[in-house]
Amino acid sequence: MKVKIQRLDKSLPLPMYETEGSVGFDFLAREEMTIEPGAITLIPGNVIVEAPKGYMLAVASRSSTPRKKGLTMPHGFGVIDQDYCGPKDEIKIQVYNFKDEAVTIQKGDKIAQGMFVRVDTFEFEEVDQIKAKSRGGFGSTGGHIQQDKRPEGLKSDNPMSAIHPIHDPVKEEV
């Protein structure tokens, strides 16, 4: 599938998949920037991208960036909508410097990675109540092993049966 992309600084290469198995491609810093300790900054990513219909462009931190540079994406990951592709819609990478010293990003540094993710849009149906009982909130499924409270037909000695309870090879031994 082809994707329309505009480079703002043509001295930098287009994003590319680094290996045959890569699912993400790197964004490069368009300019040198210094991020002060505790600061949140937008780093220009040098491209405007038109995500294909039915896709969004997810922007995520590179796994090495926090360790090597002391920078993280404060919002977890970025979502680039299909219609964010106008003449001033350069992708910018929001970073937070969690170090006690300033961090300098050089022009051309790999600063984040992008991945196209299939999406759908939905029609909302408003109701007065969805279920009569709440399941619980954050951490409600527990942080430790508990007694198996599943219905008898779903219990098994096979730990994988919780993932796929229909096929339980332990129960199907010959």
Number of C-alpha atoms within 10 A of each C-alpha: 3 6 8 10 14 15 17 14 13 11 9 14 12 16 19 12 13 11 9 6 7 10 12 20 20 22 27 25 23 24 15 13 16 14 21 17 16 14 14 17 17 13 22 21 26 25 23 20 22 21 22 18 12 12 17 22 22 17 25 22 23 18 11 13 15 17 9 8 16 18 24 25 21 14 10 11 17 18 14 20 16 15 13 18 19 10 8 8 14 18 20 21 23 22 23 20 23 20 16 10 12 16 17 12 19 15 16 17 15 19 26 27 22 24 16 18 13 11 11 8 6 6 5 6 5 7 6 5 7 8 7 6 7 7 8 8 7 6 7 8 11 8 7 5 7 8 5 10 8 10 7 8 8 14 15 17 11 13 12 13 17 14 9 10 15 10 11 18 14 13 11 7 6 5
